[in-house]
Amino acid sequence: MELYLDTANLEHIDSVNKLGFLDGVTTNPTILSKEERPPFDLIQEIDRKLSGKIWYQVTGSTADEAVEEAIKVANMCHNKVVIKFPFTLENLEGIRRISQKGIETNATLVYSIPQAIFAAKAGSTYISPYLGRIDDAGGSSIQFINDVKQAYENLGFDTKIIGASIRNAQHLVDLSKNGIDALTISYGNFEKMLHNTMTDAGMEQFQEDWDKIKNL
């Protein structure tokens, strides 16, 4: 399973990247805007910090604009780039054209089986359903993932499914049980999932007991 950090915050990236198992960083316009820096400068700085993939979402409204933007970002980065395309008719063309250039692509904001199938037919390397948003709308994000996986297996597609908008530990548990290809997680949720009350209590007990004997 590939693991990506959903952030453009350089301190957060450094904190997790040093662990050695991060596969890269995912961004989008909303995430980049939170840092209040020129976006392409920030992308290049993130790229210098990583040894994994950096994900960038195009903003052009036409296929030509999106492709031009995608090539610009791919050329400015040293690491492998994944270009994210919000699911639209124009961007399906963009996915096809960029994929043919050997650059990995991601169809994002995918919320239906037909969208997932069309993205795969266009050649997208990944699709990224936003799990939290599916659940908020009254659906079952895990069932949706399973339905897409089954469709892809039946049709012979090798497009990977990345679980986005992971909000809690149960999402991670359910995704791991169902064999998700990849997931992306915010720094805040990553931090929360590191902790467990029983682990914390056990560490406190160990420290108390060590303090009793360390000076004997």
BAFILO-637624 format. One record per residue (C-alpha): residue number from 0; residue in three letters; x negated, y negated, z. Coordinates in steps of 0.05 Angstrom, whole numbers. Layout:
<pts>
<n:NUM, res:ALA, c1:X, c2:Y, c3:Z>
...
</pts>
This chain:
<pts>
<n:0, res:MET, c1:0, c2:0, c3:0>
<n:1, res:GLU, c1:-26, c2:-69, c3:-19>
<n:2, res:LEU, c1:-21, c2:-122, c3:35>
<n:3, res:TYR, c1:-18, c2:-197, c3:19>
<n:4, res:LEU, c1:-15, c2:-257, c3:64>
<n:5, res:ASP, c1:40, c2:-306, c3:43>
<n:6, res:THR, c1:6, c2:-373, c3:57>
<n:7, res:ALA, c1:-39, c2:-428, c3:30>
<n:8, res:ASN, c1:-65, c2:-447, c3:100>
<n:9, res:LEU, c1:-140, c2:-439, c3:98>
<n:10, res:GLU, c1:-147, c2:-426, c3:173>
<n:11, res:HIS, c1:-95, c2:-371, c3:170>
<n:12, res:ILE, c1:-128, c2:-341, c3:109>
<n:13, res:ASP, c1:-196, c2:-340, c3:144>
<n:14, res:SER, c1:-165, c2:-308, c3:207>
<n:15, res:VAL, c1:-136, c2:-248, c3:169>
<n:16, res:ASN, c1:-187, c2:-243, c3:112>
<n:17, res:LYS, c1:-243, c2:-228, c3:161>
<n:18, res:LEU, c1:-208, c2:-163, c3:181>
<n:19, res:GLY, c1:-229, c2:-134, c3:115>
<n:20, res:PHE, c1:-164, c2:-101, c3:94>
<n:21, res:LEU, c1:-127, c2:-159, c3:62>
<n:22, res:ASP, c1:-113, c2:-148, c3:-12>
<n:23, res:GLY, c1:-103, c2:-222, c3:-27>
<n:24, res:VAL, c1:-59, c2:-283, c3:-17>
<n:25, res:THR, c1:9, c2:-300, c3:-47>
<n:26, res:THR, c1:31, c2:-371, c3:-58>
<n:27, res:ASN, c1:89, c2:-409, c3:-89>
<n:28, res:PRO, c1:106, c2:-483, c3:-97>
<n:29, res:THR, c1:139, c2:-486, c3:-28>
<n:30, res:ILE, c1:79, c2:-454, c3:7>
<n:31, res:LEU, c1:30, c2:-500, c3:-29>
<n:32, res:SER, c1:70, c2:-562, c3:-13>
<n:33, res:LYS, c1:64, c2:-549, c3:62>
<n:34, res:GLU, c1:-11, c2:-562, c3:59>
<n:35, res:GLU, c1:-3, c2:-631, c3:27>
<n:36, res:ARG, c1:-64, c2:-624, c3:-18>
<n:37, res:PRO, c1:-73, c2:-625, c3:-93>
<n:38, res:PRO, c1:-48, c2:-555, c3:-111>
<n:39, res:PHE, c1:-102, c2:-535, c3:-161>
<n:40, res:ASP, c1:-157, c2:-558, c3:-114>
<n:41, res:LEU, c1:-126, c2:-516, c3:-59>
<n:42, res:ILE, c1:-119, c2:-455, c3:-105>
<n:43, res:GLN, c1:-193, c2:-460, c3:-122>
<n:44, res:GLU, c1:-213, c2:-465, c3:-48>
<n:45, res:ILE, c1:-170, c2:-404, c3:-31>
<n:46, res:ASP, c1:-203, c2:-368, c3:-89>
<n:47, res:ARG, c1:-272, c2:-382, c3:-60>
<n:48, res:LYS, c1:-252, c2:-351, c3:6>
<n:49, res:LEU, c1:-223, c2:-287, c3:-21>
<n:50, res:SER, c1:-249, c2:-223, c3:-51>
<n:51, res:GLY, c1:-178, c2:-200, c3:-68>
<n:52, res:LYS, c1:-123, c2:-225, c3:-113>
<n:53, res:ILE, c1:-94, c2:-295, c3:-112>
<n:54, res:TRP, c1:-22, c2:-303, c3:-134>
<n:55, res:TYR, c1:2, c2:-367, c3:-167>
<n:56, res:GLN, c1:73, c2:-385, c3:-188>
<n:57, res:VAL, c1:82, c2:-424, c3:-253>
<n:58, res:THR, c1:128, c2:-484, c3:-255>
<n:59, res:GLY, c1:135, c2:-497, c3:-329>
<n:60, res:SER, c1:207, c2:-497, c3:-356>
<n:61, res:THR, c1:190, c2:-465, c3:-423>
<n:62, res:ALA, c1:151, c2:-403, c3:-441>
<n:63, res:ASP, c1:97, c2:-445, c3:-475>
<n:64, res:GLU, c1:89, c2:-490, c3:-413>
<n:65, res:ALA, c1:87, c2:-430, c3:-366>
<n:66, res:VAL, c1:36, c2:-393, c3:-409>
<n:67, res:GLU, c1:-9, c2:-455, c3:-413>
<n:68, res:GLU, c1:-5, c2:-464, c3:-337>
<n:69, res:ALA, c1:-19, c2:-390, c3:-325>
<n:70, res:ILE, c1:-81, c2:-391, c3:-369>
<n:71, res:LYS, c1:-107, c2:-454, c3:-335>
<n:72, res:VAL, c1:-102, c2:-421, c3:-267>
<n:73, res:ALA, c1:-132, c2:-355, c3:-290>
<n:74, res:ASN, c1:-192, c2:-392, c3:-320>
<n:75, res:MET, c1:-205, c2:-433, c3:-257>
<n:76, res:CYS, c1:-208, c2:-373, c3:-210>
<n:77, res:HIS, c1:-264, c2:-322, c3:-201>
<n:78, res:ASN, c1:-220, c2:-269, c3:-169>
<n:79, res:LYS, c1:-164, c2:-231, c3:-203>
<n:80, res:VAL, c1:-103, c2:-274, c3:-211>
<n:81, res:VAL, c1:-30, c2:-251, c3:-209>
<n:82, res:ILE, c1:16, c2:-301, c3:-244>
<n:83, res:LYS, c1:85, c2:-306, c3:-214>
<n:84, res:PHE, c1:144, c2:-321, c3:-260>
<n:85, res:PRO, c1:213, c2:-337, c3:-230>
<n:86, res:PHE, c1:263, c2:-293, c3:-266>
<n:87, res:THR, c1:290, c2:-331, c3:-327>
<n:88, res:LEU, c1:298, c2:-316, c3:-401>
<n:89, res:GLU, c1:240, c2:-363, c3:-418>
<n:90, res:ASN, c1:196, c2:-331, c3:-365>
<n:91, res:LEU, c1:209, c2:-261, c3:-391>
<n:92, res:GLU, c1:174, c2:-284, c3:-454>
<n:93, res:GLY, c1:120, c2:-315, c3:-411>
<n:94, res:ILE, c1:110, c2:-249, c3:-374>
<n:95, res:ARG, c1:103, c2:-211, c3:-440>
<n:96, res:ARG, c1:53, c2:-261, c3:-469>
<n:97, res:ILE, c1:9, c2:-266, c3:-407>
<n:98, res:SER, c1:11, c2:-190, c3:-395>
<n:99, res:GLN, c1:-14, c2:-180, c3:-466>
<n:100, res:LYS, c1:-74, c2:-222, c3:-448>
<n:101, res:GLY, c1:-93, c2:-172, c3:-393>
<n:102, res:ILE, c1:-71, c2:-218, c3:-336>
<n:103, res:GLU, c1:-28, c2:-187, c3:-281>
<n:104, res:THR, c1:42, c2:-215, c3:-274>
<n:105, res:ASN, c1:98, c2:-216, c3:-223>
<n:106, res:ALA, c1:172, c2:-228, c3:-235>
<n:107, res:THR, c1:197, c2:-262, c3:-172>
<n:108, res:LEU, c1:267, c2:-278, c3:-148>
<n:109, res:VAL, c1:291, c2:-210, c3:-173>
<n:110, res:TYR, c1:358, c2:-191, c3:-140>
<n:111, res:SER, c1:391, c2:-140, c3:-186>
<n:112, res:ILE, c1:375, c2:-75, c3:-220>
<n:113, res:PRO, c1:384, c2:-104, c3:-290>
<n:114, res:GLN, c1:334, c2:-160, c3:-273>
<n:115, res:ALA, c1:285, c2:-108, c3:-247>
<n:116, res:ILE, c1:292, c2:-66, c3:-311>
<n:117, res:PHE, c1:284, c2:-126, c3:-358>
<n:118, res:ALA, c1:222, c2:-150, c3:-319>
<n:119, res:ALA, c1:191, c2:-81, c3:-326>
<n:120, res:LYS, c1:208, c2:-79, c3:-401>
<n:121, res:ALA, c1:173, c2:-146, c3:-409>
<n:122, res:GLY, c1:110, c2:-115, c3:-379>
<n:123, res:SER, c1:109, c2:-146, c3:-310>
<n:124, res:THR, c1:57, c2:-115, c3:-264>
<n:125, res:TYR, c1:100, c2:-129, c3:-202>
<n:126, res:ILE, c1:169, c2:-150, c3:-183>
<n:127, res:SER, c1:183, c2:-184, c3:-117>
<n:128, res:PRO, c1:253, c2:-181, c3:-86>
<n:129, res:TYR, c1:260, c2:-227, c3:-25>
<n:130, res:LEU, c1:284, c2:-178, c3:27>
<n:131, res:GLY, c1:306, c2:-229, c3:79>
<n:132, res:ARG, c1:349, c2:-265, c3:28>
<n:133, res:ILE, c1:382, c2:-200, c3:6>
<n:134, res:ASP, c1:400, c2:-184, c3:78>
<n:135, res:ASP, c1:424, c2:-255, c3:91>
<n:136, res:ALA, c1:472, c2:-248, c3:32>
<n:137, res:GLY, c1:503, c2:-187, c3:63>
<n:138, res:GLY, c1:465, c2:-135, c3:22>
<n:139, res:SER, c1:416, c2:-81, c3:43>
<n:140, res:SER, c1:346, c2:-99, c3:22>
<n:141, res:ILE, c1:319, c2:-29, c3:35>
<n:142, res:GLN, c1:375, c2:3, c3:-6>
<n:143, res:PHE, c1:359, c2:-45, c3:-62>
<n:144, res:ILE, c1:285, c2:-25, c3:-60>
<n:145, res:ASN, c1:305, c2:48, c3:-63>
<n:146, res:ASP, c1:352, c2:36, c3:-122>
<n:147, res:VAL, c1:297, c2:0, c3:-161>
<n:148, res:LYS, c1:247, c2:55, c3:-145>
<n:149, res:GLN, c1:296, c2:107, c3:-170>
<n:150, res:ALA, c1:310, c2:68, c3:-234>
<n:151, res:TYR, c1:236, c2:60, c3:-248>
<n:152, res:GLU, c1:222, c2:133, c3:-237>
<n:153, res:ASN, c1:280, c2:153, c3:-282>
<n:154, res:LEU, c1:258, c2:106, c3:-338>
<n:155, res:GLY, c1:183, c2:117, c3:-332>
<n:156, res:PHE, c1:163, c2:46, c3:-313>
<n:157, res:ASP, c1:99, c2:35, c3:-273>
<n:158, res:THR, c1:117, c2:-35, c3:-250>
<n:159, res:LYS, c1:101, c2:-42, c3:-176>
<n:160, res:ILE, c1:152, c2:-67, c3:-124>
<n:161, res:ILE, c1:126, c2:-117, c3:-74>
<n:162, res:GLY, c1:170, c2:-130, c3:-13>
<n:163, res:ALA, c1:172, c2:-205, c3:-2>
<n:164, res:SER, c1:202, c2:-246, c3:55>
<n:165, res:ILE, c1:186, c2:-193, c3:108>
<n:166, res:ARG, c1:217, c2:-221, c3:172>
<n:167, res:ASN, c1:209, c2:-167, c3:225>
<n:168, res:ALA, c1:174, c2:-103, c3:243>
<n:169, res:GLN, c1:234, c2:-61, c3:222>
<n:170, res:HIS, c1:226, c2:-85, c3:151>
<n:171, res:LEU, c1:155, c2:-59, c3:152>
<n:172, res:VAL, c1:176, c2:7, c3:183>
<n:173, res:ASP, c1:231, c2:18, c3:131>
<n:174, res:LEU, c1:186, c2:-2, c3:73>
<n:175, res:SER, c1:131, c2:45, c3:95>
<n:176, res:LYS, c1:181, c2:103, c3:101>
<n:177, res:ASN, c1:204, c2:90, c3:31>
<n:178, res:GLY, c1:135, c2:84, c3:0>
<n:179, res:ILE, c1:133, c2:10, c3:-20>
<n:180, res:ASP, c1:76, c2:-8, c3:-68>
<n:181, res:ALA, c1:59, c2:-74, c3:-35>
<n:182, res:LEU, c1:84, c2:-126, c3:13>
<n:183, res:THR, c1:71, c2:-198, c3:30>
<n:184, res:ILE, c1:79, c2:-226, c3:99>
<n:185, res:SER, c1:74, c2:-295, c3:131>
<n:186, res:TYR, c1:19, c2:-308, c3:181>
<n:187, res:GLY, c1:69, c2:-319, c3:237>
<n:188, res:ASN, c1:102, c2:-252, c3:226>
<n:189, res:PHE, c1:35, c2:-218, c3:218>
<n:190, res:GLU, c1:15, c2:-245, c3:286>
<n:191, res:LYS, c1:80, c2:-223, c3:319>
<n:192, res:MET, c1:72, c2:-152, c3:292>
<n:193, res:LEU, c1:3, c2:-145, c3:324>
<n:194, res:HIS, c1:34, c2:-148, c3:393>
<n:195, res:ASN, c1:74, c2:-98, c3:434>
<n:196, res:THR, c1:94, c2:-107, c3:507>
<n:197, res:MET, c1:68, c2:-38, c3:525>
<n:198, res:THR, c1:1, c2:-52, c3:492>
<n:199, res:ASP, c1:-4, c2:-119, c3:528>
<n:200, res:ALA, c1:14, c2:-87, c3:595>
<n:201, res:GLY, c1:-37, c2:-32, c3:585>
<n:202, res:MET, c1:-92, c2:-82, c3:569>
<n:203, res:GLU, c1:-76, c2:-122, c3:631>
<n:204, res:GLN, c1:-80, c2:-59, c3:674>
<n:205, res:PHE, c1:-146, c2:-39, c3:644>
<n:206, res:GLN, c1:-175, c2:-108, c3:657>
<n:207, res:GLU, c1:-150, c2:-109, c3:729>
<n:208, res:ASP, c1:-181, c2:-41, c3:743>
<n:209, res:TRP, c1:-246, c2:-60, c3:710>
<n:210, res:ASP, c1:-250, c2:-124, c3:752>
<n:211, res:LYS, c1:-246, c2:-80, c3:814>
<n:212, res:ILE, c1:-308, c2:-40, c3:797>
<n:213, res:LYS, c1:-351, c2:-81, c3:750>
<n:214, res:ASN, c1:-394, c2:-110, c3:806>
<n:215, res:LEU, c1:-402, c2:-45, c3:847>
</pts>
